[in-house]
């Protein structure tokens, strides 16, 4: 007994020393590799992986102790064996998730969503973000299932989680069909991409940009900084406007209501002058048309183009303000007015 205790103490001390040496050596090597700019690993990779690395090395040390029959009592082998197995499963799952995130960052380095022509970048970002969530969900589900299968008493639960089949799967599917439908909608958005990150959309009458896409919901950043949280199924089952589906450029309209006396050609000249003086215009579309005429006013439509919806809004405001100033200054008689005809009285005849 004393000999076993002595062996146990010696192994424990030696194991702790070996654990520290292996951890420090691995951490140092990963940190040096991360500092190399030509390496695929990020600078902070060593810090991100240190916790799962410590769990993995500790669990591996316990496995070696079990194989060496270091522990005294039989039940100790069962407890330590289960803990070491769960530790290895947890650390490996953790490793996979970290490597997945590192892979995503490396793949997205060449794509910049802050550029003007960022359609492809937003498409790739959307795919990677949703697929990352799906893969992480699968990794966690598999790790949990395998960990449960190490226990004899609840192995059936692990098998059920792993296979997701049979009557239990049907019952769960019927009970949670809305949640499953939302999850499948998130996957469908990742594949078909009716929306992407930073897309400009009109949802529930609100103008905003897609800020976040998850498996179950989408966050729309409204122009006044509010956030509209919408289920993923909304973008599959309902009609909505996507202003940047194929490209970011967009047409903007401004309507002016003036008197019939307005010289339309002069308005065209002034609009051209204003457009050439502003950076908001992308030099593509410059049109003025009289689109309607009522008994009181004529409707003049200004049609212009801009590189994106935000710039188009600024361009419309700029044109509306300056065209009104131009009309007020140069053609005040052409502002909308109401006419009243007063019949003239005939002079009385001398009797």
C-alpha positions in Angstrom: 0.0 0.0 0.0 2.8 2.4 1.0 4.6 1.4 -2.2 1.5 2.3 -4.3 1.1 5.6 -2.5 4.7 6.4 -3.1 4.3 5.5 -6.8 1.2 7.6 -7.0 2.9 10.6 -5.4 5.9 10.3 -7.7 3.7 10.0 -10.8 1.6 13.0 -9.7 4.6 15.2 -9.2 6.2 14.0 -12.5 2.9 14.4 -14.3 2.4 18.0 -13.1 5.9 18.9 -14.1 5.5 17.2 -17.5 2.1 19.0 -17.9 3.7 22.4 -17.2 6.6 21.7 -19.5 4.4 20.5 -22.4 2.0 23.4 -21.9 4.7 26.1 -21.7 6.6 24.6 -24.7 3.4 24.4 -26.8 2.3 27.9 -25.8 5.7 29.3 -26.7 5.9 27.6 -30.0 2.4 28.7 -31.0 3.1 32.3 -29.9 6.3 32.4 -32.0 4.5 31.0 -35.0 1.7 33.5 -34.6 4.2 36.4 -34.7 5.3 35.4 -38.1 3.3 37.5 -40.6 3.7 34.8 -43.3 2.0 32.2 -41.1 -1.7 31.5 -41.4 -2.2 31.5 -37.6 -3.2 34.8 -36.0 -1.1 36.7 -33.5 -3.4 35.9 -30.6 -3.9 32.2 -31.5 -1.8 31.0 -28.5 -3.9 33.0 -26.1 -7.2 31.6 -27.6 -6.1 28.0 -27.5 -4.4 27.9 -24.1 -7.5 26.8 -22.1 -8.5 23.8 -24.4 -4.8 23.0 -24.7 -4.4 22.8 -20.9 -7.6 20.6 -20.6 -6.4 18.3 -23.4 -2.9 17.8 -21.8 -4.4 17.3 -18.4 -6.9 14.7 -19.7 -4.1 13.0 -21.6 -2.0 12.8 -18.5 -4.9 11.1 -16.6 -5.4 8.6 -19.4 -1.7 7.6 -19.1 -2.1 7.3 -15.3 -5.1 4.9 -15.9 -3.1 2.8 -18.3 -0.2 2.6 -15.8 -2.6 1.5 -13.0 -1.4 4.3 -10.7 -4.6 4.8 -8.7 -5.4 2.7 -5.7 -9.2 2.2 -5.8 -11.2 0.7 -8.6 -13.9 3.4 -8.5 -11.2 6.0 -8.9 -10.4 4.5 -12.3 -14.0 4.9 -13.3 -14.3 8.5 -12.2 -10.9 9.6 -13.6 -11.5 7.6 -16.8 -14.8 9.4 -17.4 -13.4 12.8 -16.6 -10.4 12.3 -18.9 -12.6 11.1 -21.7 -15.0 14.1 -21.4 -12.0 16.4 -21.1 -10.5 15.1 -24.4 -13.8 15.3 -26.2 -14.4 18.8 -24.9 -10.9 20.0 -25.8 -11.1 18.5 -29.3 -14.5 20.2 -29.9 -13.0 23.5 -28.6 -10.0 23.1 -30.9 -12.2 22.5 -33.9 -14.3 25.6 -33.2 -11.2 27.8 -32.7 -9.7 26.4 -36.0 -12.9 27.1 -37.7 -12.9 30.7 -36.6 -9.3 31.1 -37.6 -10.0 29.6 -41.0 -12.9 32.0 -41.5 -10.8 35.0 -40.6 -8.1 34.0 -43.0 -10.5 33.3 -45.8 -12.2 36.7 -45.3 -9.0 38.7 -45.3 -9.1 39.3 -49.0 -12.7 40.7 -48.8 -13.4 44.2 -47.5 -17.0 45.2 -46.8 -16.0 48.8 -46.3 -15.2 49.4 -50.0 -17.8 51.0 -52.3 -18.1 47.9 -54.6 -18.6 45.4 -51.8 -21.2 43.1 -53.3 -19.0 40.0 -53.5 -17.5 40.7 -50.0 -20.9 40.9 -48.4 -22.0 37.7 -50.2 -18.9 35.8 -48.9 -19.3 37.2 -45.4 -22.9 36.2 -45.2 -22.1 32.6 -46.3 -19.2 32.2 -43.9 -21.1 33.7 -40.9 -24.2 31.4 -41.3 -22.2 28.3 -42.2 -20.0 28.9 -39.2 -23.0 28.9 -36.9 -24.2 25.7 -38.5 -20.9 23.9 -38.2 -20.4 25.0 -34.5 -23.9 23.7 -33.7 -23.0 20.3 -35.3 -19.7 20.1 -33.4 -21.3 20.9 -30.1 -24.1 18.4 -30.8 -21.6 15.6 -31.7 -19.4 16.4 -28.7 -22.4 16.3 -26.3 -23.6 13.0 -27.9 -20.2 11.3 -27.7 -19.7 12.5 -24.1 -23.1 11.1 -23.0 -22.4 7.8 -24.7 -19.5 7.2 -22.3 -22.0 6.7 -19.5 -23.8 3.4 -19.6 -26.9 4.6 -17.9 -27.6 7.5 -20.3 -26.0 6.1 -23.4 -29.4 5.9 -25.1 -29.7 9.7 -24.8 -26.3 10.1 -26.5 -27.4 7.8 -29.3 -30.7 9.7 -29.7 -28.8 13.0 -30.0 -26.4 11.5 -32.4 -28.8 9.8 -34.7 -31.8 12.2 -34.3 -34.1 9.6 -35.7 -37.0 7.4 -34.6 -40.2 8.2 -32.8 -38.5 10.7 -30.4 -37.2 12.6 -33.4 -40.7 12.8 -34.9 -42.3 13.9 -31.7 -39.6 16.6 -31.2 -40.0 17.7 -34.8 -43.8 18.1 -34.5 -43.5 19.9 -31.2 -40.8 22.3 -32.4 -41.7 22.5 -36.1 -41.7 26.4 -36.0 -38.2 26.4 -34.4 -37.0 23.8 -37.0 -38.6 25.8 -39.8 -36.8 28.9 -38.6 -33.5 27.0 -38.5 -34.0 25.7 -42.0 -34.9 29.2 -43.2 -31.5 30.4 -41.8 -29.8 27.6 -43.8 -31.8 28.5 -46.9 -30.8 32.2 -46.6 -27.1 31.1 -46.4 -27.5 29.1 -49.7 -29.8 31.3 -51.8 -28.9 34.7 -50.2 -32.0 36.8 -50.7 -30.3 39.1 -48.3 -26.6 39.7 -47.4 -24.8 41.7 -44.8 -25.1 45.5 -45.3 -27.9 45.0 -47.9 -30.3 48.0 -47.9 -33.8 46.7 -47.3 -37.4 47.9 -46.7 -38.9 45.6 -44.0 -42.3 46.3 -42.4 -42.2 49.8 -43.9 -38.8 50.6 -42.3 -35.6 51.5 -44.3 -32.4 50.0 -42.9 -29.4 47.8 -43.5 -28.8 44.1 -42.7 -26.6 44.2 -39.6 -26.5 40.6 -38.5 -27.8 37.2 -39.8 -28.1 34.2 -37.6 -29.7 30.8 -38.0 -32.9 32.0 -36.4 -33.2 35.7 -36.8 -32.0 38.7 -38.7 -31.1 42.1 -37.3 -32.0 45.2 -39.4 -30.2 48.5 -38.5 -32.9 51.2 -39.1 -31.7 54.6 -40.4 -32.4 56.2 -37.0 -30.2 53.6 -35.2 -33.1 51.4 -34.0 -32.8 47.7 -34.4 -35.5 45.6 -36.0 -35.2 41.9 -35.1 -37.0 39.7 -37.7 -37.3 35.9 -37.8 -35.4 34.2 -40.6 -38.6 32.8 -42.0 -39.8 36.4 -42.7 -37.3 36.7 -45.6 -38.5 33.4 -47.1 -42.2 33.7 -46.7 -42.9 37.5 -47.2 -42.3 40.1 -49.8 -39.7 42.8 -49.0 -37.5 45.3 -50.9 -33.8 44.7 -51.3 -32.2 47.8 -52.9 -28.7 46.2 -53.2 -29.6 42.7 -54.4 -27.5 43.0 -57.6 -25.7 46.3 -57.2 -25.6 49.2 -54.8 -26.4 52.0 -57.3 -29.9 53.3 -57.3 -32.1 55.9 -58.9 -33.6 58.8 -56.8 -36.6 61.0 -57.6 -37.6 64.5 -56.6 -41.0 65.9 -57.4 -41.7 69.6 -57.8 -45.1 71.2 -58.1 -45.2 74.5 -60.0 -47.4 76.8 -62.0 -47.9 76.3 -65.7 -45.6 79.2 -66.4 -42.4 77.4 -65.3 -39.7 77.2 -68.0 -38.8 73.5 -68.0 -35.6 74.0 -70.1 -34.3 76.4 -67.5 -34.9 73.8 -64.8 -32.9 71.2 -66.8 -30.0 73.6 -67.1 -30.0 74.4 -63.4 -30.3 70.7 -62.5 -27.3 69.9 -64.7 -25.3 72.7 -63.0 -26.2 71.5 -59.5 -25.3 67.9 -60.3 -22.0 68.7 -61.7 -21.2 70.7 -58.6 -21.9 67.8 -56.1 -20.0 64.6 -55.4 -23.3 62.8 -54.6 -24.0 62.3 -58.3 -22.5 59.3 -60.1 -22.8 61.0 -63.5 -25.1 58.3 -64.9 -28.7 59.6 -64.9 -29.9 63.2 -65.2 -33.5 63.6 -66.4 -36.3 66.1 -65.9 -39.8 65.3 -67.1 -43.2 66.8 -66.7 -45.1 63.7 -65.4 -48.5 65.2 -64.6 -50.7 68.3 -65.0 -53.7 69.1 -62.8 -56.1 72.1 -62.9 -53.8 73.9 -60.5 -50.2 72.8 -61.0 -47.8 70.7 -63.1 -45.8 67.9 -61.6 -42.1 68.0 -62.6 -40.1 64.8 -61.8 -36.3 65.0 -61.3 -34.7 61.6 -61.9 -31.0 61.2 -60.9 -28.7 58.4 -59.9 -26.2 57.8 -57.1 -23.7 55.1 -56.1 -25.9 53.8 -53.2 -29.1 54.5 -51.3 -27.6 56.7 -48.6 -25.9 58.9 -51.2 -29.1 59.0 -53.2 -31.0 60.3 -50.2 -28.5 63.1 -49.7 -28.6 63.9 -53.5 -32.4 64.1 -53.5 -32.4 66.5 -50.5 -29.7 68.6 -52.1 -31.6 68.9 -55.4 -34.9 69.6 -53.7 -33.6 72.4 -51.6 -31.5 74.1 -54.3 -34.2 73.8 -57.0 -36.7 75.5 -54.7 -34.3 78.3 -54.1 -33.7 78.7 -57.8 -37.4 78.9 -58.6 -38.1 81.3 -55.7 -35.3 83.6 -56.8 -35.7 83.5 -60.6 -39.3 82.5 -61.2 -41.4 83.4 -58.2 -44.4 83.8 -60.5 -44.1 80.1 -61.3 -44.8 79.0 -57.7 -48.1 77.2 -57.2 -51.0 79.6 -57.0 -54.8 79.6 -57.0 -56.5 81.7 -59.7 -59.8 83.4 -59.2 -61.5 85.1 -62.1 -63.6 88.1 -61.2 -66.2 89.1 -63.8 -66.0 92.8 -64.7 -69.2 94.8 -64.3 -70.5 96.7 -67.2 -70.9 100.5 -66.7 -74.4 101.6 -66.2 -76.0 103.3 -69.2 -77.2 106.8 -68.7 -80.8 106.8 -68.6 
